[in-house]
Amino acid sequence: MQTNHATLTRAELASELGVSVFTLNQWAVSGKGPRAIRVGRQSVYRRSDVDAYKAGLQADKPVAVMSGQPHGAYMMRFPDVQAAVGLGKSTIYSMVKAGGFPAPVKLGPRAVGWPSHLVQQWLADRINRAEVAG
């Protein structure tokens, strides 16, 4: 679907806010986040609603940044990591064990996630190495 400057798709908003599309889906179900408008089978967001939501976040509380983690970083779950790096599950976990890929952070008894800034840095390092070698 083509979007204009006045609306954002769920994928575009997820990228802008630094969260996953899954998180936006959860927010829509629980009534959190910017208000979505249904257009057929797709949800879109008005730019004005997104800006108002972001302004409300800044006014409600100061941004808490974990030490060493840049603003906008979030925890990526495994399907997001796999899609971002284009590698299979066994390859990713083998590289984690060998120290060649960022280790996951334990989020709960049966959940792990990867800090997005570490995954993005790993990708940037790979691209830089490929450009130097090429």
N, CA, C and O atoms as a printed pandas DataFrame, in Angstrom:
     atom_number atom_name residue_name chain_id  residue_number  x_coord  y_coord  z_coord
0              1         N          MET        A               1    0.836   -1.190    0.000
1              2        CA          MET        A               1    0.000    0.000    0.000
2              3         C          MET        A               1    0.873    1.242    0.000
3              4         O          MET        A               1    1.829    1.331    0.771
4              5         N          GLN        A               2    0.561    2.171   -0.833
5              6        CA          GLN        A               2    1.281    3.438   -0.849
6              7         C          GLN        A               2    0.812    4.299    0.309
7              8         O          GLN        A               2   -0.387    4.402    0.568
8              9         N          THR        A               3    1.764    4.922    1.013
9             10        CA          THR        A               3    1.369    5.827    2.083
10            11         C          THR        A               3    1.803    7.231    1.717
11            12         O          THR        A               3    2.782    7.429    0.998
12            13         N          ASN        A               4    1.060    8.198    2.222
13            14        CA          ASN        A               4    1.467    9.577    2.006
14            15         C          ASN        A               4    2.088   10.094    3.296
15            16         O          ASN        A               4    2.280    9.329    4.241
16            17         N          HIS        A               5    2.395   11.357    3.342
17            18        CA          HIS        A               5    3.061   11.937    4.500
18            19         C          HIS        A               5    2.164   12.002    5.722
19            20         O          HIS        A               5    2.654   12.121    6.845
20            21         N          ALA        A               6    0.850   11.925    5.515
21            22        CA          ALA        A               6   -0.090   12.077    6.617
22            23         C          ALA        A               6   -0.337   10.778    7.373
23            24         O          ALA        A               6   -0.841   10.811    8.496
24            25         N          THR        A               7    0.010    9.625    6.781
25            26        CA          THR        A               7   -0.223    8.349    7.446
26            27         C          THR        A               7    1.023    7.478    7.413
27            28         O          THR        A               7    1.899    7.638    6.562
28            29         N          LEU        A               8    1.075    6.546    8.371
29            30        CA          LEU        A               8    2.163    5.579    8.450
30            31         C          LEU        A               8    1.564    4.181    8.545
31            32         O          LEU        A               8    0.539    3.985    9.199
32            33         N          THR        A               9    2.197    3.216    7.898
33            34        CA          THR        A               9    1.782    1.836    8.082
34            35         C          THR        A               9    2.336    1.344    9.407
35            36         O          THR        A               9    3.154    2.020   10.031
36            37         N          ARG        A              10    1.896    0.176    9.836
37            38        CA          ARG        A              10    2.381   -0.380   11.099
38            39         C          ARG        A              10    3.891   -0.651   11.021
39            40         O          ARG        A              10    4.601   -0.427   12.002
40            41         N          ALA        A              11    4.384   -1.121    9.890
41            42        CA          ALA        A              11    5.813   -1.377    9.738
42            43         C          ALA        A              11    6.619   -0.079    9.798
43            44         O          ALA        A              11    7.680   -0.033   10.420
44            45         N          GLU        A              12    6.121    0.962    9.157
45            46        CA          GLU        A              12    6.820    2.256    9.184
46            47         C          GLU        A              12    6.847    2.827   10.599
47            48         O          GLU        A              12    7.867    3.361   11.036
48            49         N          LEU        A              13    5.731    2.716   11.315
49            50        CA          LEU        A              13    5.683    3.221   12.685
50            51         C          LEU        A              13    6.596    2.415   13.600
51            52         O          LEU        A              13    7.265    2.980   14.465
52            53         N          ALA        A              14    6.627    1.096   13.413
53            54        CA          ALA        A              14    7.507    0.260   14.230
54            55         C          ALA        A              14    8.956    0.679   14.054
55            56         O          ALA        A              14    9.703    0.762   15.030
56            57         N          SER        A              15    9.354    0.942   12.831
57            58        CA          SER        A              15   10.709    1.396   12.553
58            59         C          SER        A              15   10.979    2.747   13.204
59            60         O          SER        A              15   12.045    2.955   13.784
60            61         N          GLU        A              16   10.029    3.656   13.113
61            62        CA          GLU        A              16   10.207    4.996   13.678
62            63         C          GLU        A              16   10.298    4.973   15.201
63            64         O          GLU        A              16   11.093    5.705   15.790
64            65         N          LEU        A              17    9.478    4.127   15.842
65            66        CA          LEU        A              17    9.475    4.075   17.298
66            67         C          LEU        A              17   10.528    3.125   17.865
67            68         O          LEU        A              17   10.789    3.138   19.068
68            69         N          GLY        A              18   11.130    2.307   17.012
69            70        CA          GLY        A              18   12.141    1.367   17.482
70            71         C          GLY        A              18   11.551    0.177   18.217
71            72         O          GLY        A              18   12.176   -0.368   19.127
72            73         N          VAL        A              19   10.354   -0.228   17.827
73            74        CA          VAL        A              19    9.718   -1.404   18.402
74            75         C          VAL        A              19    9.353   -2.344   17.264
75            76         O          VAL        A              19    9.414   -1.963   16.095
76            77         N          SER        A              20    8.977   -3.562   17.603
77            78        CA          SER        A              20    8.598   -4.513   16.566
78            79         C          SER        A              20    7.138   -4.319   16.169
79            80         O          SER        A              20    6.362   -3.695   16.893
80            81         N          VAL        A              21    6.779   -4.858   15.019
81            82        CA          VAL        A              21    5.392   -4.818   14.564
82            83         C          VAL        A              21    4.530   -5.609   15.552
83            84         O          VAL        A              21    3.388   -5.238   15.820
84            85         N          PHE        A              22    5.079   -6.689   16.085
85            86        CA          PHE        A              22    4.359   -7.478   17.084
86            87         C          PHE        A              22    3.997   -6.618   18.292
87            88         O          PHE        A              22    2.886   -6.723   18.813
88            89         N          THR        A              23    4.917   -5.774   18.740
89            90        CA          THR        A              23    4.638   -4.886   19.869
90            91         C          THR        A              23    3.496   -3.938   19.532
91            92         O          THR        A              23    2.614   -3.712   20.360
92            93         N          LEU        A              24    3.503   -3.385   18.330
93            94        CA          LEU        A              24    2.400   -2.506   17.925
94            95         C          LEU        A              24    1.074   -3.263   17.889
95            96         O          LEU        A              24    0.035   -2.707   18.244
96            97         N          ASN        A              25    1.103   -4.524   17.464
97            98        CA          ASN        A              25   -0.115   -5.332   17.475
98            99         C          ASN        A              25   -0.621   -5.496   18.906
99           100         O          ASN        A              25   -1.818   -5.366   19.164
100          101         N          GLN        A              26    0.291   -5.780   19.832
101          102        CA          GLN        A              26   -0.083   -5.934   21.235
102          103         C          GLN        A              26   -0.640   -4.626   21.789
103          104         O          GLN        A              26   -1.631   -4.639   22.520
104          105         N          TRP        A              27   -0.020   -3.506   21.453
105          106        CA          TRP        A              27   -0.505   -2.200   21.909
106          107         C          TRP        A              27   -1.915   -1.949   21.403
107          108         O          TRP        A              27   -2.761   -1.445   22.143
108          109         N          ALA        A              28   -2.175   -2.295   20.152
109          110        CA          ALA        A              28   -3.499   -2.061   19.569
110          111         C          ALA        A              28   -4.557   -2.866   20.320
111          112         O          ALA        A              28   -5.657   -2.369   20.562
112          113         N          VAL        A              29   -4.232   -4.099   20.690
113          114        CA          VAL        A              29   -5.176   -4.942   21.410
114          115         C          VAL        A              29   -5.435   -4.398   22.810
115          116         O          VAL        A              29   -6.568   -4.429   23.292
116          117         N          SER        A              30   -4.375   -3.896   23.470
117          118        CA          SER        A              30   -4.514   -3.434   24.857
118          119         C          SER        A              30   -4.854   -1.950   24.967
119          120         O          SER        A              30   -5.017   -1.444   26.077
120          121         N          GLY        A              31   -4.965   -1.248   23.851
121          122        CA          GLY        A              31   -5.337    0.168   23.880
122          123         C          GLY        A              31   -4.180    1.102   24.194
123          124         O          GLY        A              31   -4.405    2.246   24.591
124          125         N          LYS        A              32   -2.957    0.646   24.026
125          126        CA          LYS        A              32   -1.784    1.492   24.268
126          127         C          LYS        A              32   -1.288    2.051   22.937
127          128         O          LYS        A              32   -1.744    1.646   21.868
128          129         N          GLY        A              33   -0.356    2.980   23.023
129          130        CA          GLY        A              33    0.266    3.518   21.824
130          131         C          GLY        A              33   -0.645    4.474   21.077
131          132         O          GLY        A              33   -1.741    4.792   21.537
132          133         N          PRO        A              34   -0.177    4.934   19.904
133          134        CA          PRO        A              34   -0.989    5.850   19.100
134          135         C          PRO        A              34   -2.234    5.149   18.567
135          136         O          PRO        A              34   -2.245    3.931   18.392
136          137         N          ARG        A              35   -3.271    5.921   18.314
137          138        CA          ARG        A              35   -4.530    5.384   17.821
138          139         C          ARG        A              35   -4.384    4.942   16.371
139          140         O          ARG        A              35   -3.888    5.695   15.532
140          141         N          ALA        A              36   -4.815    3.723   16.082
141          142        CA          ALA        A              36   -4.755    3.178   14.724
142          143         C          ALA        A              36   -6.107    3.352   14.035
143          144         O          ALA        A              36   -7.157    3.385   14.677
144          145         N          ILE        A              37   -6.048    3.461   12.713
145          146        CA          ILE        A              37   -7.249    3.553   11.890
146          147         C          ILE        A              37   -7.236    2.344   10.961
147          148         O          ILE        A              37   -6.232    2.074   10.302
148          149         N          ARG        A              38   -8.330    1.631   10.911
149          150        CA          ARG        A              38   -8.418    0.478   10.027
150          151         C          ARG        A              38   -8.762    0.937    8.612
151          152         O          ARG        A              38   -9.728    1.670    8.401
152          153         N          VAL        A              39   -7.963    0.497    7.655
153          154        CA          VAL        A              39   -8.218    0.746    6.239
154          155         C          VAL        A              39   -8.232   -0.628    5.586
155          156         O          VAL        A              39   -7.185   -1.196    5.277
156          157         N          GLY        A              40   -9.426   -1.145    5.383
157          158        CA          GLY        A              40   -9.538   -2.512    4.893
158          159         C          GLY        A              40   -9.032   -3.466    5.952
159          160         O          GLY        A              40   -9.538   -3.480    7.074
160          161         N          ARG        A              41   -8.033   -4.263    5.602
161          162        CA          ARG        A              41   -7.462   -5.219    6.543
162          163         C          ARG        A              41   -6.201   -4.695    7.208
163          164         O          ARG        A              41   -5.591   -5.400    8.012
164          165         N          GLN        A              42   -5.806   -3.486    6.894
165          166        CA          GLN        A              42   -4.563   -2.931    7.401
166          167         C          GLN        A              42   -4.834   -1.771    8.355
167          168         O          GLN        A              42   -5.808   -1.034    8.196
168          169         N          SER        A              43   -3.964   -1.623    9.341
169          170        CA          SER        A              43   -4.045   -0.477   10.248
170          171         C          SER        A              43   -3.033    0.567    9.815
171          172         O          SER        A              43   -1.892    0.243    9.484
172          173         N          VAL        A              44   -3.462    1.828    9.818
173          174        CA          VAL        A              44   -2.554    2.940    9.542
174          175         C          VAL        A              44   -2.664    3.935   10.690
175          176         O          VAL        A              44   -3.621    3.915   11.464
176          177         N          TYR        A              45   -1.680    4.788   10.780
177          178        CA          TYR        A              45   -1.605    5.763   11.857
178          179         C          TYR        A              45   -1.480    7.155   11.265
179          180         O          TYR        A              45   -0.672    7.383   10.364
180          181         N          ARG        A              46   -2.280    8.086   11.770
181          182        CA          ARG        A              46   -2.161    9.478   11.345
182          183         C          ARG        A              46   -0.884   10.052   11.933
183          184         O          ARG        A              46   -0.550    9.780   13.086
184          185         N          ARG        A              47   -0.174   10.839   11.153
185          186        CA          ARG        A              47    1.058   11.486   11.615
186          187         C          ARG        A              47    0.774   12.337   12.850
187          188         O          ARG        A              47    1.579   12.362   13.781
188          189         N          SER        A              48   -0.363   13.036   12.865
189          190        CA          SER        A              48   -0.704   13.893   14.000
190          191         C          SER        A              48   -0.900   13.068   15.273
191          192         O          SER        A              48   -0.502   13.503   16.354
192          193         N          ASP        A              49   -1.511   11.872   15.160
193          194        CA          ASP        A              49   -1.687   11.010   16.330
194          195         C          ASP        A              49   -0.345   10.482   16.837
195          196         O          ASP        A              49   -0.124   10.390   18.044
196          197         N          VAL        A              50    0.545   10.138   15.910
197          198        CA          VAL        A              50    1.874    9.640   16.292
198          199         C          VAL        A              50    2.667   10.737   16.995
199          200         O          VAL        A              50    3.299   10.492   18.022
200          201         N          ASP        A              51    2.632   11.947   16.437
201          202        CA          ASP        A              51    3.350   13.064   17.058
202          203         C          ASP        A              51    2.799   13.374   18.445
203          204         O          ASP        A              51    3.565   13.654   19.366
204          205         N          ALA        A              52    1.475   13.326   18.603
205          206        CA          ALA        A              52    0.860   13.578   19.906
206          207         C          ALA        A              52    1.260   12.487   20.904
207          208         O          ALA        A              52    1.522   12.777   22.071
208          209         N          TYR        A              53    1.306   11.251   20.451
209          210        CA          TYR        A              53    1.714   10.138   21.312
210          211         C          TYR        A              53    3.164   10.321   21.774
211          212         O          TYR        A              53    3.472   10.163   22.955
212          213         N          LYS        A              54    4.049   10.658   20.827
213          214        CA          LYS        A              54    5.461   10.852   21.172
214          215         C          LYS        A              54    5.643   12.036   22.113
215          216         O          LYS        A              54    6.473   11.981   23.021
216          217         N          ALA        A              55    4.882   13.100   21.911
217          218        CA          ALA        A              55    4.960   14.264   22.806
218          219         C          ALA        A              55    4.475   13.887   24.202
219          220         O          ALA        A              55    5.034   14.344   25.199
220          221         N          GLY        A              56    3.446   13.062   24.275
221          222        CA          GLY        A              56    2.938   12.609   25.564
222          223         C          GLY        A              56    3.946   11.754   26.305
223          224         O          GLY        A              56    4.039   11.827   27.530
224          225         N          LEU        A              57    4.702   10.945   25.580
225          226        CA          LEU        A              57    5.744   10.125   26.210
226          227         C          LEU        A              57    6.813   11.009   26.830
227          228         O          LEU        A              57    7.258   10.761   27.951
228          229         N          GLN        A              58    7.222   12.030   26.110
229          230        CA          GLN        A              58    8.269   12.913   26.603
230          231         C          GLN        A              58    7.786   13.748   27.775
231          232         O          GLN        A              58    8.567   14.054   28.676
232          233         N          ALA        A              59    6.511   14.123   27.780
233          234        CA          ALA        A              59    5.978   14.955   28.853
234          235         C          ALA        A              59    5.712   14.139   30.118
235          236         O          ALA        A              59    5.854   14.658   31.225
236          237         N          ASP        A              60    5.325   12.858   29.967
237          238        CA          ASP        A              60    4.982   12.030   31.114
238          239         C          ASP        A              60    6.169   11.673   31.984
239          240         O          ASP        A              60    6.085   11.724   33.211
240          241         N          LYS        A              61    7.271   11.315   31.355
241          242        CA          LYS        A              61    8.416   10.876   32.143
242          243         C          LYS        A              61    9.697   11.099   31.355
243          244         O          LYS        A              61    9.678   11.122   30.125
244          245         N          PRO        A              62   10.805   11.264   32.059
245          246        CA          PRO        A              62   12.061   11.378   31.353
246          247         C          PRO        A              62   12.421   10.028   30.734
247          248         O          PRO        A              62   12.043    8.975   31.248
248          249         N          VAL        A              63   13.142   10.075   29.645
249          250        CA          VAL        A              63   13.549    8.847   28.978
250          251         C          VAL        A              63   14.627    8.176   29.806
251          252         O          VAL        A              63   15.666    8.773   30.090
252          253         N          ALA        A              64   14.378    6.932   30.192
253          254        CA          ALA        A              64   15.358    6.171   30.958
254          255         C          ALA        A              64   16.160    5.318   29.984
255          256         O          ALA        A              64   15.604    4.453   29.306
256          257         N          VAL        A              65   17.424    5.552   29.916
257          258        CA          VAL        A              65   18.295    4.815   29.021
258          259         C          VAL        A              65   19.181    3.920   29.861
259          260         O          VAL        A              65   19.859    4.380   30.779
260          261         N          MET        A              66   19.168    2.629   29.537
261          262        CA          MET        A              66   20.024    1.710   30.263
262          263         C          MET        A              66   21.462    2.035   29.929
263          264         O          MET        A              66   21.763    2.466   28.816
264          265         N          SER        A              67   22.344    1.834   30.876
265          266        CA          SER        A              67   23.748    2.180   30.657
266          267         C          SER        A              67   24.299    1.419   29.463
267          268         O          SER        A              67   24.147    0.201   29.363
268          269         N          GLY        A              68   24.937    2.144   28.565
269          270        CA          GLY        A              68   25.542    1.535   27.395
270          271         C          GLY        A              68   24.573    1.247   26.269
271          272         O          GLY        A              68   24.996    0.780   25.211
272          273         N          GLN        A              69   23.299    1.506   26.452
273          274        CA          GLN        A              69   22.321    1.213   25.414
274          275         C          GLN        A              69   21.781    2.524   24.855
275          276         O          GLN        A              69   21.241    3.331   25.612
276          277         N          PRO        A              70   21.913    2.756   23.555
277          278        CA          PRO        A              70   21.461    4.017   22.970
278          279         C          PRO        A              70   19.945    4.151   23.005
279          280         O          PRO        A              70   19.219    3.159   23.067
280          281         N          HIS        A              71   19.478    5.403   22.963
281          282        CA          HIS        A              71   18.046    5.681   22.928
282          283         C          HIS        A              71   17.440    5.051   21.683
283          284         O          HIS        A              71   18.017    5.128   20.599
284          285         N          GLY        A              72   16.304    4.445   21.833
285          286        CA          GLY        A              72   15.629    3.813   20.706
286          287         C          GLY        A              72   15.955    2.339   20.574
287          288         O          GLY        A              72   15.353    1.645   19.754
288          289         N          ALA        A              73   16.904    1.845   21.371
289          290        CA          ALA        A              73   17.236    0.425   21.320
290          291         C          ALA        A              73   16.121   -0.367   21.996
291          292         O          ALA        A              73   15.465    0.136   22.909
292          293         N          TYR        A              74   15.911   -1.571   21.562
293          294        CA          TYR        A              74   14.876   -2.430   22.132
294          295         C          TYR        A              74   15.367   -3.860   22.098
295          296         O          TYR        A              74   16.389   -4.157   21.479
296          297         N          MET        A              75   14.647   -4.742   22.757
297          298        CA          MET        A              75   15.006   -6.148   22.781
298          299         C          MET        A              75   14.368   -6.845   21.581
299          300         O          MET        A              75   13.155   -6.774   21.378
300          301         N          MET        A              76   15.191   -7.509   20.802
301          302        CA          MET        A              76   14.702   -8.249   19.639
302          303         C          MET        A              76   14.493   -9.701   20.049
303          304         O          MET        A              76   15.374  -10.309   20.656
304          305         N          ARG        A              77   13.347  -10.249   19.722
305          306        CA          ARG        A              77   13.111  -11.665   19.959
306          307         C          ARG        A              77   13.700  -12.439   18.784
307          308         O          ARG        A              77   14.041  -11.851   17.758
308          309         N          PHE        A              78   13.820  -13.754   18.931
309          310        CA          PHE        A              78   14.558  -14.557   17.962
310          311         C          PHE        A              78   14.067  -14.422   16.519
311          312         O          PHE        A              78   14.901  -14.281   15.625
312          313         N          PRO        A              79   12.751  -14.457   16.242
313          314        CA          PRO        A              79   12.338  -14.319   14.836
314          315         C          PRO        A              79   12.798  -12.999   14.204
315          316         O          PRO        A              79   13.120  -12.957   13.016
316          317         N          ASP        A              80   12.828  -11.921   15.003
317          318        CA          ASP        A              80   13.303  -10.633   14.488
318          319         C          ASP        A              80   14.798  -10.683   14.194
319          320         O          ASP        A              80   15.257  -10.160   13.179
320          321         N          VAL        A              81   15.558  -11.323   15.096
321          322        CA          VAL        A              81   17.013  -11.458   14.900
322          323         C          VAL        A              81   17.277  -12.286   13.651
323          324         O          VAL        A              81   18.089  -11.913   12.805
324          325         N          GLN        A              82   16.594  -13.395   13.546
325          326        CA          GLN        A              82   16.779  -14.288   12.404
326          327         C          GLN        A              82   16.465  -13.577   11.092
327          328         O          GLN        A              82   17.197  -13.727   10.114
328          329         N          ALA        A              83   15.396  -12.815   11.067
329          330        CA          ALA        A              83   15.033  -12.075    9.850
330          331         C          ALA        A              83   16.054  -10.979    9.549
331          332         O          ALA        A              83   16.368  -10.726    8.385
332          333         N          ALA        A              84   16.569  -10.331   10.585
333          334        CA          ALA        A              84   17.517   -9.236   10.378
334          335         C          ALA        A              84   18.850   -9.732    9.834
335          336         O          ALA        A              84   19.427   -9.102    8.947
336          337         N          VAL        A              85   19.345  -10.848   10.350
337          338        CA          VAL        A              85   20.683  -11.301    9.943
338          339         C          VAL        A              85   20.656  -12.326    8.830
339          340         O          VAL        A              85   21.677  -12.551    8.181
340          341         N          GLY        A              86   19.507  -12.958    8.589
341          342        CA          GLY        A              86   19.396  -13.908    7.493
342          343         C          GLY        A              86   20.090  -15.227    7.740
343          344         O          GLY        A              86   20.490  -15.900    6.790
344          345         N          LEU        A              87   20.242  -15.614    8.998
345          346        CA          LEU        A              87   20.883  -16.874    9.344
346          347         C          LEU        A              87   19.886  -17.776   10.054
347          348         O          LEU        A              87   18.884  -17.309   10.595
348          349         N          GLY        A              88   20.171  -19.078   10.047
349          350        CA          GLY        A              88   19.311  -20.038   10.716
350          351         C          GLY        A              88   19.571  -20.105   12.212
351          352         O          GLY        A              88   20.553  -19.566   12.721
352          353         N          LYS        A              89   18.668  -20.779   12.895
353          354        CA          LYS        A              89   18.727  -20.880   14.351
354          355         C          LYS        A              89   20.014  -21.533   14.832
355          356         O          LYS        A              89   20.678  -21.001   15.722
356          357         N          SER        A              90   20.374  -22.668   14.264
357          358        CA          SER        A              90   21.575  -23.368   14.728
358          359         C          SER        A              90   22.838  -22.559   14.442
359          360         O          SER        A              90   23.780  -22.584   15.234
360          361         N          THR        A              91   22.866  -21.849   13.325
361          362        CA          THR        A              91   24.030  -21.021   12.994
362          363         C          THR        A              91   24.170  -19.873   13.983
363          364         O          THR        A              91   25.273  -19.591   14.451
364          365         N          ILE        A              92   23.072  -19.212   14.305
365          366        CA          ILE        A              92   23.121  -18.093   15.255
366          367         C          ILE        A              92   23.612  -18.576   16.612
367          368         O          ILE        A              92   24.507  -17.969   17.200
368          369         N          TYR        A              93   23.028  -19.670   17.116
369          370        CA          TYR        A              93   23.436  -20.151   18.436
370          371         C          TYR        A              93   24.869  -20.694   18.433
371          372         O          TYR        A              93   25.562  -20.588   19.445
372          373         N          SER        A              94   25.327  -21.275   17.315
373          374        CA          SER        A              94   26.730  -21.703   17.223
374          375         C          SER        A              94   27.660  -20.502   17.280
375          376         O          SER        A              94   28.703  -20.549   17.931
376          377         N          MET        A              95   27.282  -19.427   16.598
377          378        CA          MET        A              95   28.104  -18.221   16.612
378          379         C          MET        A              95   28.104  -17.568   17.987
379          380         O          MET        A              95   29.124  -17.017   18.403
380          381         N          VAL        A              96   26.978  -17.617   18.703
381          382        CA          VAL        A              96   26.927  -17.088   20.072
382          383         C          VAL        A              96   27.893  -17.877   20.940
383          384         O          VAL        A              96   28.656  -17.292   21.709
384          385         N          LYS        A              97   27.867  -19.198   20.825
385          386        CA          LYS        A              97   28.738  -20.059   21.633
386          387         C          LYS        A              97   30.214  -19.801   21.338
387          388         O          LYS        A              97   31.051  -19.857   22.239
388          389         N          ALA        A              98   30.528  -19.520   20.076
389          390        CA          ALA        A              98   31.915  -19.255   19.671
390          391         C          ALA        A              98   32.335  -17.814   19.939
391          392         O          ALA        A              98   33.506  -17.472   19.775
392          393         N          GLY        A              99   31.399  -16.972   20.348
393          394        CA          GLY        A              99   31.719  -15.574   20.615
394          395         C          GLY        A              99   31.689  -14.686   19.388
395          396         O          GLY        A              99   32.172  -13.555   19.435
396          397         N          GLY        A             100   31.134  -15.170   18.298
397          398        CA          GLY        A             100   31.086  -14.391   17.070
398          399         C          GLY        A             100   29.774  -13.666   16.833
399          400         O          GLY        A             100   29.593  -13.039   15.789
400          401         N          PHE        A             101   28.862  -13.743   17.782
401          402        CA          PHE        A             101   27.565  -13.077   17.672
402          403         C          PHE        A             101   27.145  -12.663   19.075
403          404         O          PHE        A             101   27.459  -13.366   20.035
404          405         N          PRO        A             102   26.437  -11.532   19.221
405          406        CA          PRO        A             102   26.029  -11.093   20.559
406          407         C          PRO        A             102   25.194  -12.159   21.281
407          408         O          PRO        A             102   24.331  -12.799   20.681
408          409         N          ALA        A             103   25.461  -12.333   22.547
409          410        CA          ALA        A             103   24.727  -13.302   23.354
410          411         C          ALA        A             103   23.347  -12.743   23.720
411          412         O          ALA        A             103   23.192  -11.537   23.908
412          413         N          PRO        A             104   22.352  -13.626   23.817
413          414        CA          PRO        A             104   21.028  -13.161   24.222
414          415         C          PRO        A             104   20.999  -12.808   25.710
415          416         O          PRO        A             104   21.828  -13.265   26.496
416          417         N          VAL        A             105   20.029  -11.989   26.064
417          418        CA          VAL        A             105   19.811  -11.582   27.454
418          419         C          VAL        A             105   18.577  -12.316   27.947
419          420         O          VAL        A             105   17.551  -12.337   27.268
420          421         N          LYS        A             106   18.670  -12.918   29.124
421          422        CA          LYS        A             106   17.532  -13.645   29.687
422          423         C          LYS        A             106   16.465  -12.645   30.131
423          424         O          LYS        A             106   16.737  -11.748   30.929
424          425         N          LEU        A             107   15.253  -12.808   29.608
425          426        CA          LEU        A             107   14.146  -11.907   29.924
426          427         C          LEU        A             107   13.183  -12.516   30.934
427          428         O          LEU        A             107   12.479  -11.793   31.639
428          429         N          GLY        A             108   13.154  -13.802   31.004
429          430        CA          GLY        A             108   12.248  -14.504   31.903
430          431         C          GLY        A             108   12.643  -15.962   31.954
431          432         O          GLY        A             108   13.667  -16.339   31.386
432          433         N          PRO        A             109   11.856  -16.798   32.622
433          434        CA          PRO        A             109   12.220  -18.207   32.749
434          435         C          PRO        A             109   12.410  -18.932   31.412
435          436         O          PRO        A             109   13.251  -19.823   31.298
436          437         N          ARG        A             110   11.622  -18.544   30.402
437          438        CA          ARG        A             110   11.719  -19.210   29.103
438          439         C          ARG        A             110   11.786  -18.218   27.956
439          440         O          ARG        A             110   11.310  -18.505   26.858
440          441         N          ALA        A             111   12.369  -17.057   28.199
441          442        CA          ALA        A             111   12.418  -16.032   27.150
442          443         C          ALA        A             111   13.770  -15.341   27.147
443          444         O          ALA        A             111   14.317  -14.999   28.196
444          445         N          VAL        A             112   14.296  -15.144   25.948
445          446        CA          VAL        A             112   15.526  -14.383   25.773
446          447         C          VAL        A             112   15.304  -13.354   24.675
447          448         O          VAL        A             112   14.378  -13.477   23.873
448          449         N          GLY        A             113   16.152  -12.352   24.648
449          450        CA          GLY        A             113   16.102  -11.336   23.616
450          451         C          GLY        A             113   17.492  -10.784   23.378
451          452         O          GLY        A             113   18.378  -10.924   24.220
452          453         N          TRP        A             114   17.678  -10.161   22.240
453          454        CA          TRP        A             114   18.948   -9.556   21.894
454          455         C          TRP        A             114   18.786   -8.050   21.870
455          456         O          TRP        A             114   17.836   -7.556   21.261
456          457         N          PRO        A             115   19.678   -7.292   22.511
457          458        CA          PRO        A             115   19.610   -5.830   22.389
458          459         C          PRO        A             115   19.780   -5.440   20.920
459          460         O          PRO        A             115   20.749   -5.836   20.272
460          461         N          SER        A             116   18.840   -4.670   20.411
461          462        CA          SER        A             116   18.828   -4.349   18.980
462          463         C          SER        A             116   20.092   -3.630   18.545
463          464         O          SER        A             116   20.571   -3.845   17.431
464          465         N          HIS        A             117   20.640   -2.780   19.403
465          466        CA          HIS        A             117   21.837   -2.039   18.991
466          467         C          HIS        A             117   23.032   -2.977   18.813
467          468         O          HIS        A             117   23.905   -2.699   17.991
468          469         N          LEU        A             118   23.092   -4.078   19.562
469          470        CA          LEU        A             118   24.197   -5.031   19.387
470          471         C          LEU        A             118   24.049   -5.814   18.082
471          472         O          LEU        A             118   25.037   -6.072   17.393
472          473         N          VAL        A             119   22.825   -6.187   17.748
473          474        CA          VAL        A             119   22.586   -6.898   16.486
474          475         C          VAL        A             119   22.894   -5.975   15.312
475          476         O          VAL        A             119   23.524   -6.394   14.341
476          477         N          GLN        A             120   22.453   -4.722   15.396
477          478        CA          GLN        A             120   22.721   -3.761   14.317
478          479         C          GLN        A             120   24.222   -3.505   14.183
479          480         O          GLN        A             120   24.731   -3.374   13.070
480          481         N          GLN        A             121   24.936   -3.434   15.315
481          482        CA          GLN        A             121   26.387   -3.241   15.270
482          483         C          GLN        A             121   27.068   -4.445   14.624
483          484         O          GLN        A             121   28.007   -4.287   13.843
484          485         N          TRP        A             122   26.592   -5.656   14.952
485          486        CA          TRP        A             122   27.157   -6.861   14.363
486          487         C          TRP        A             122   26.969   -6.829   12.837
487          488         O          TRP        A             122   27.891   -7.147   12.086
488          489         N          LEU        A             123   25.771   -6.445   12.392
489          490        CA          LEU        A             123   25.517   -6.341   10.948
490          491         C          LEU        A             123   26.423   -5.296   10.298
491          492         O          LEU        A             123   26.972   -5.533    9.222
492          493         N          ALA        A             124   26.582   -4.143   10.947
493          494        CA          ALA        A             124   27.431   -3.078   10.403
494          495         C          ALA        A             124   28.881   -3.550   10.305
495          496         O          ALA        A             124   29.563   -3.259    9.322
496          497         N          ASP        A             125   29.354   -4.276   11.316
497          498        CA          ASP        A             125   30.724   -4.810   11.271
498          499         C          ASP        A             125   30.900   -5.792   10.123
499          500         O          ASP        A             125   31.922   -5.773    9.437
500          501         N          ARG        A             126   29.904   -6.651    9.911
501          502        CA          ARG        A             126   29.958   -7.606    8.801
502          503         C          ARG        A             126   30.014   -6.886    7.460
503          504         O          ARG        A             126   30.790   -7.262    6.582
504          505         N          ILE        A             127   29.197   -5.856    7.304
505          506        CA          ILE        A             127   29.166   -5.102    6.053
506          507         C          ILE        A             127   30.498   -4.397    5.836
507          508         O          ILE        A             127   31.021   -4.392    4.722
508          509         N          ASN        A             128   31.050   -3.802    6.889
509          510        CA          ASN        A             128   32.346   -3.104    6.779
510          511         C          ASN        A             128   33.443   -4.078    6.385
511          512         O          ASN        A             128   34.271   -3.760    5.531
512          513         N          ARG        A             129   33.466   -5.266    6.996
513          514        CA          ARG        A             129   34.483   -6.279    6.649
514          515         C          ARG        A             129   34.358   -6.704    5.194
515          516         O          ARG        A             129   35.364   -6.900    4.512
516          517         N          ALA        A             130   33.127   -6.847    4.718
517          518        CA          ALA        A             130   32.905   -7.252    3.335
518          519         C          ALA        A             130   33.365   -6.175    2.356
519          520         O          ALA        A             130   33.906   -6.483    1.294
520          521         N          GLU        A             131   33.145   -4.899    2.723
521          522        CA          GLU        A             131   33.574   -3.809    1.853
522          523         C          GLU        A             131   35.079   -3.678    1.821
523          524         O          GLU        A             131   35.646   -3.372    0.772
524          525         N          VAL        A             132   35.743   -3.903    2.944
525          526        CA          VAL        A             132   37.209   -3.820    3.007
526          527         C          VAL        A             132   37.831   -4.960    2.222
527          528         O          VAL        A             132   38.818   -4.763    1.514
528          529         N          ALA        A             133   37.252   -6.168    2.345
529          530        CA          ALA        A             133   37.788   -7.329    1.648
530          531         C          ALA        A             133   37.540   -7.256    0.142
531          532         O          ALA        A             133   38.303   -7.817   -0.645
532          533         N          GLY        A             134   36.474   -6.566   -0.254
533          534        CA          GLY        A             134   36.067   -6.526   -1.672
534          535         C          GLY        A             134   36.723   -5.477   -2.403
535          536         O          GLY        A             134   36.485   -5.318   -3.600
